[in-house]
Amino acid sequence: MRRYRNGRLAGVLALAYAALVLLLGVVSVVTLLTVQDPILLSGLALMLVTFPLGPLIWWGWELVPPGLEDPVLLIVLLTGVGLLQAYVLWRVLRGPALPDRRAA
């Protein structure tokens, strides 16, 4: 198993970010499915947390054909983008691989 210079810290930060994204996504979907006239502040928070890709999806949602404009699909897309960004965050923050101790 390879070790990285900042592996643990990067893992903790990426996991915390992914947990926040999942929490906001689940709260948003539950709100959309259970409340008759939802004021979706959790969806707005999800869009802001998933910056820079989240706002692009949010604003590009106007281009979706009218038959496919399901708000739950928008929240699922934003959550997926947030999880992708958590993975990228982990890859960027972990730093270079440390040399193998057994090779020395």
PyMOL commands that place a pseudoatom at each C-alpha (Angstrom):
pseudoatom trace, name=CA, resn=MET, resi=1, chain=A, elem=C, hetatm=0, pos=[0.000, 0.000, 0.000]
pseudoatom trace, name=CA, resn=ARG, resi=2, chain=A, elem=C, hetatm=0, pos=[1.432, 3.353, -1.003]
pseudoatom trace, name=CA, resn=ARG, resi=3, chain=A, elem=C, hetatm=0, pos=[1.760, 6.131, 1.521]
pseudoatom trace, name=CA, resn=TYR, resi=4, chain=A, elem=C, hetatm=0, pos=[1.504, 9.800, 0.675]
pseudoatom trace, name=CA, resn=ARG, resi=5, chain=A, elem=C, hetatm=0, pos=[3.011, 12.865, 2.294]
pseudoatom trace, name=CA, resn=ASN, resi=6, chain=A, elem=C, hetatm=0, pos=[-0.344, 14.342, 3.366]
pseudoatom trace, name=CA, resn=GLY, resi=7, chain=A, elem=C, hetatm=0, pos=[-2.444, 11.210, 2.957]
pseudoatom trace, name=CA, resn=ARG, resi=8, chain=A, elem=C, hetatm=0, pos=[-4.267, 11.146, 6.289]
pseudoatom trace, name=CA, resn=LEU, resi=9, chain=A, elem=C, hetatm=0, pos=[-5.040, 14.857, 6.401]
pseudoatom trace, name=CA, resn=ALA, resi=10, chain=A, elem=C, hetatm=0, pos=[-6.194, 14.814, 2.780]
pseudoatom trace, name=CA, resn=GLY, resi=11, chain=A, elem=C, hetatm=0, pos=[-8.377, 11.803, 3.498]
pseudoatom trace, name=CA, resn=VAL, resi=12, chain=A, elem=C, hetatm=0, pos=[-9.988, 13.438, 6.521]
pseudoatom trace, name=CA, resn=LEU, resi=13, chain=A, elem=C, hetatm=0, pos=[-10.670, 16.687, 4.644]
pseudoatom trace, name=CA, resn=ALA, resi=14, chain=A, elem=C, hetatm=0, pos=[-12.067, 14.899, 1.591]
pseudoatom trace, name=CA, resn=LEU, resi=15, chain=A, elem=C, hetatm=0, pos=[-14.219, 12.651, 3.777]
pseudoatom trace, name=CA, resn=ALA, resi=16, chain=A, elem=C, hetatm=0, pos=[-15.583, 15.642, 5.715]
pseudoatom trace, name=CA, resn=TYR, resi=17, chain=A, elem=C, hetatm=0, pos=[-16.392, 17.432, 2.451]
pseudoatom trace, name=CA, resn=ALA, resi=18, chain=A, elem=C, hetatm=0, pos=[-18.070, 14.318, 1.023]
pseudoatom trace, name=CA, resn=ALA, resi=19, chain=A, elem=C, hetatm=0, pos=[-20.104, 13.884, 4.228]
pseudoatom trace, name=CA, resn=LEU, resi=20, chain=A, elem=C, hetatm=0, pos=[-21.280, 17.512, 4.045]
pseudoatom trace, name=CA, resn=VAL, resi=21, chain=A, elem=C, hetatm=0, pos=[-22.267, 17.092, 0.397]
pseudoatom trace, name=CA, resn=LEU, resi=22, chain=A, elem=C, hetatm=0, pos=[-24.145, 13.854, 1.141]
pseudoatom trace, name=CA, resn=LEU, resi=23, chain=A, elem=C, hetatm=0, pos=[-25.916, 15.404, 4.133]
pseudoatom trace, name=CA, resn=LEU, resi=24, chain=A, elem=C, hetatm=0, pos=[-27.076, 18.403, 2.110]
pseudoatom trace, name=CA, resn=GLY, resi=25, chain=A, elem=C, hetatm=0, pos=[-28.114, 16.160, -0.779]
pseudoatom trace, name=CA, resn=VAL, resi=26, chain=A, elem=C, hetatm=0, pos=[-30.170, 13.831, 1.408]
pseudoatom trace, name=CA, resn=VAL, resi=27, chain=A, elem=C, hetatm=0, pos=[-31.832, 16.719, 3.267]
pseudoatom trace, name=CA, resn=SER, resi=28, chain=A, elem=C, hetatm=0, pos=[-32.661, 18.381, -0.057]
pseudoatom trace, name=CA, resn=VAL, resi=29, chain=A, elem=C, hetatm=0, pos=[-34.183, 15.247, -1.592]
pseudoatom trace, name=CA, resn=VAL, resi=30, chain=A, elem=C, hetatm=0, pos=[-36.195, 14.465, 1.545]
pseudoatom trace, name=CA, resn=THR, resi=31, chain=A, elem=C, hetatm=0, pos=[-37.450, 18.066, 1.621]
pseudoatom trace, name=CA, resn=LEU, resi=32, chain=A, elem=C, hetatm=0, pos=[-38.434, 17.940, -2.037]
pseudoatom trace, name=CA, resn=LEU, resi=33, chain=A, elem=C, hetatm=0, pos=[-40.279, 14.649, -1.650]
pseudoatom trace, name=CA, resn=THR, resi=34, chain=A, elem=C, hetatm=0, pos=[-42.106, 15.371, 1.617]
pseudoatom trace, name=CA, resn=VAL, resi=35, chain=A, elem=C, hetatm=0, pos=[-42.954, 19.091, 1.695]
pseudoatom trace, name=CA, resn=GLN, resi=36, chain=A, elem=C, hetatm=0, pos=[-45.753, 20.340, -0.538]
pseudoatom trace, name=CA, resn=ASP, resi=37, chain=A, elem=C, hetatm=0, pos=[-44.239, 23.768, -1.306]
pseudoatom trace, name=CA, resn=PRO, resi=38, chain=A, elem=C, hetatm=0, pos=[-40.550, 23.529, -0.349]
pseudoatom trace, name=CA, resn=ILE, resi=39, chain=A, elem=C, hetatm=0, pos=[-38.285, 26.508, 0.162]
pseudoatom trace, name=CA, resn=LEU, resi=40, chain=A, elem=C, hetatm=0, pos=[-35.073, 24.715, -0.657]
pseudoatom trace, name=CA, resn=LEU, resi=41, chain=A, elem=C, hetatm=0, pos=[-32.285, 26.493, 1.193]
pseudoatom trace, name=CA, resn=SER, resi=42, chain=A, elem=C, hetatm=0, pos=[-30.420, 23.196, 1.538]
pseudoatom trace, name=CA, resn=GLY, resi=43, chain=A, elem=C, hetatm=0, pos=[-30.365, 22.929, -2.276]
pseudoatom trace, name=CA, resn=LEU, resi=44, chain=A, elem=C, hetatm=0, pos=[-28.922, 26.423, -2.505]
pseudoatom trace, name=CA, resn=ALA, resi=45, chain=A, elem=C, hetatm=0, pos=[-26.333, 25.510, 0.133]
pseudoatom trace, name=CA, resn=LEU, resi=46, chain=A, elem=C, hetatm=0, pos=[-25.498, 22.356, -1.849]
pseudoatom trace, name=CA, resn=MET, resi=47, chain=A, elem=C, hetatm=0, pos=[-24.997, 24.445, -4.970]
pseudoatom trace, name=CA, resn=LEU, resi=48, chain=A, elem=C, hetatm=0, pos=[-22.640, 26.801, -3.119]
pseudoatom trace, name=CA, resn=VAL, resi=49, chain=A, elem=C, hetatm=0, pos=[-20.702, 23.980, -1.413]
pseudoatom trace, name=CA, resn=THR, resi=50, chain=A, elem=C, hetatm=0, pos=[-20.081, 22.266, -4.752]
pseudoatom trace, name=CA, resn=PHE, resi=51, chain=A, elem=C, hetatm=0, pos=[-18.454, 25.376, -6.246]
pseudoatom trace, name=CA, resn=PRO, resi=52, chain=A, elem=C, hetatm=0, pos=[-17.149, 25.660, -9.065]
pseudoatom trace, name=CA, resn=LEU, resi=53, chain=A, elem=C, hetatm=0, pos=[-19.065, 22.856, -10.827]
pseudoatom trace, name=CA, resn=GLY, resi=54, chain=A, elem=C, hetatm=0, pos=[-22.280, 23.210, -8.816]
pseudoatom trace, name=CA, resn=PRO, resi=55, chain=A, elem=C, hetatm=0, pos=[-23.184, 26.707, -10.038]
pseudoatom trace, name=CA, resn=LEU, resi=56, chain=A, elem=C, hetatm=0, pos=[-22.439, 25.655, -13.626]
pseudoatom trace, name=CA, resn=ILE, resi=57, chain=A, elem=C, hetatm=0, pos=[-24.954, 22.806, -13.345]
pseudoatom trace, name=CA, resn=TRP, resi=58, chain=A, elem=C, hetatm=0, pos=[-27.446, 25.060, -11.550]
pseudoatom trace, name=CA, resn=TRP, resi=59, chain=A, elem=C, hetatm=0, pos=[-27.295, 27.755, -14.228]
pseudoatom trace, name=CA, resn=GLY, resi=60, chain=A, elem=C, hetatm=0, pos=[-27.131, 25.235, -17.066]
pseudoatom trace, name=CA, resn=TRP, resi=61, chain=A, elem=C, hetatm=0, pos=[-30.316, 23.625, -15.795]
pseudoatom trace, name=CA, resn=GLU, resi=62, chain=A, elem=C, hetatm=0, pos=[-32.251, 26.133, -17.921]
pseudoatom trace, name=CA, resn=LEU, resi=63, chain=A, elem=C, hetatm=0, pos=[-31.075, 24.241, -21.030]
pseudoatom trace, name=CA, resn=VAL, resi=64, chain=A, elem=C, hetatm=0, pos=[-32.699, 20.957, -19.943]
pseudoatom trace, name=CA, resn=PRO, resi=65, chain=A, elem=C, hetatm=0, pos=[-35.804, 20.038, -21.978]
pseudoatom trace, name=CA, resn=PRO, resi=66, chain=A, elem=C, hetatm=0, pos=[-39.091, 20.732, -20.137]
pseudoatom trace, name=CA, resn=GLY, resi=67, chain=A, elem=C, hetatm=0, pos=[-39.952, 17.043, -19.738]
pseudoatom trace, name=CA, resn=LEU, resi=68, chain=A, elem=C, hetatm=0, pos=[-36.772, 16.305, -17.794]
pseudoatom trace, name=CA, resn=GLU, resi=69, chain=A, elem=C, hetatm=0, pos=[-36.715, 19.227, -15.334]
pseudoatom trace, name=CA, resn=ASP, resi=70, chain=A, elem=C, hetatm=0, pos=[-37.127, 17.139, -12.198]
pseudoatom trace, name=CA, resn=PRO, resi=71, chain=A, elem=C, hetatm=0, pos=[-35.689, 18.997, -9.165]
pseudoatom trace, name=CA, resn=VAL, resi=72, chain=A, elem=C, hetatm=0, pos=[-34.702, 15.685, -7.562]
pseudoatom trace, name=CA, resn=LEU, resi=73, chain=A, elem=C, hetatm=0, pos=[-32.522, 14.963, -10.607]
pseudoatom trace, name=CA, resn=LEU, resi=74, chain=A, elem=C, hetatm=0, pos=[-30.857, 18.356, -10.160]
pseudoatom trace, name=CA, resn=ILE, resi=75, chain=A, elem=C, hetatm=0, pos=[-30.067, 17.570, -6.515]
pseudoatom trace, name=CA, resn=VAL, resi=76, chain=A, elem=C, hetatm=0, pos=[-28.726, 14.127, -7.463]
pseudoatom trace, name=CA, resn=LEU, resi=77, chain=A, elem=C, hetatm=0, pos=[-26.475, 15.725, -10.112]
pseudoatom trace, name=CA, resn=LEU, resi=78, chain=A, elem=C, hetatm=0, pos=[-25.202, 18.329, -7.642]
pseudoatom trace, name=CA, resn=THR, resi=79, chain=A, elem=C, hetatm=0, pos=[-24.510, 15.614, -5.063]
pseudoatom trace, name=CA, resn=GLY, resi=80, chain=A, elem=C, hetatm=0, pos=[-22.650, 13.510, -7.642]
pseudoatom trace, name=CA, resn=VAL, resi=81, chain=A, elem=C, hetatm=0, pos=[-20.548, 16.498, -8.675]
pseudoatom trace, name=CA, resn=GLY, resi=82, chain=A, elem=C, hetatm=0, pos=[-19.773, 17.182, -5.019]
pseudoatom trace, name=CA, resn=LEU, resi=83, chain=A, elem=C, hetatm=0, pos=[-18.586, 13.607, -4.509]
pseudoatom trace, name=CA, resn=LEU, resi=84, chain=A, elem=C, hetatm=0, pos=[-16.444, 13.871, -7.638]
pseudoatom trace, name=CA, resn=GLN, resi=85, chain=A, elem=C, hetatm=0, pos=[-14.927, 17.065, -6.239]
pseudoatom trace, name=CA, resn=ALA, resi=86, chain=A, elem=C, hetatm=0, pos=[-14.236, 15.281, -2.921]
pseudoatom trace, name=CA, resn=TYR, resi=87, chain=A, elem=C, hetatm=0, pos=[-12.264, 12.642, -4.833]
pseudoatom trace, name=CA, resn=VAL, resi=88, chain=A, elem=C, hetatm=0, pos=[-10.328, 15.316, -6.743]
pseudoatom trace, name=CA, resn=LEU, resi=89, chain=A, elem=C, hetatm=0, pos=[-9.687, 17.165, -3.477]
pseudoatom trace, name=CA, resn=TRP, resi=90, chain=A, elem=C, hetatm=0, pos=[-8.211, 14.009, -1.954]
pseudoatom trace, name=CA, resn=ARG, resi=91, chain=A, elem=C, hetatm=0, pos=[-6.018, 13.385, -5.009]
pseudoatom trace, name=CA, resn=VAL, resi=92, chain=A, elem=C, hetatm=0, pos=[-4.699, 16.964, -5.041]
pseudoatom trace, name=CA, resn=LEU, resi=93, chain=A, elem=C, hetatm=0, pos=[-4.131, 17.356, -1.299]
pseudoatom trace, name=CA, resn=ARG, resi=94, chain=A, elem=C, hetatm=0, pos=[-2.482, 13.997, -0.609]
pseudoatom trace, name=CA, resn=GLY, resi=95, chain=A, elem=C, hetatm=0, pos=[0.786, 15.081, -2.202]
pseudoatom trace, name=CA, resn=PRO, resi=96, chain=A, elem=C, hetatm=0, pos=[3.486, 12.901, -3.717]
pseudoatom trace, name=CA, resn=ALA, resi=97, chain=A, elem=C, hetatm=0, pos=[3.984, 9.263, -2.798]
pseudoatom trace, name=CA, resn=LEU, resi=98, chain=A, elem=C, hetatm=0, pos=[6.621, 8.549, -0.186]
pseudoatom trace, name=CA, resn=PRO, resi=99, chain=A, elem=C, hetatm=0, pos=[9.452, 6.180, -1.095]
pseudoatom trace, name=CA, resn=ASP, resi=100, chain=A, elem=C, hetatm=0, pos=[8.861, 2.560, -0.150]
pseudoatom trace, name=CA, resn=ARG, resi=101, chain=A, elem=C, hetatm=0, pos=[10.670, 1.686, 3.106]
pseudoatom trace, name=CA, resn=ARG, resi=102, chain=A, elem=C, hetatm=0, pos=[11.261, -1.910, 2.029]
pseudoatom trace, name=CA, resn=ALA, resi=103, chain=A, elem=C, hetatm=0, pos=[13.231, -0.822, -1.048]
pseudoatom trace, name=CA, resn=ALA, resi=104, chain=A, elem=C, hetatm=0, pos=[15.919, 0.855, 1.065]
for i in range(1, 104): cmd.bond("trace and resi %d" % i, "trace and resi %d" % (i + 1))
show_as sticks, trace
zoom trace
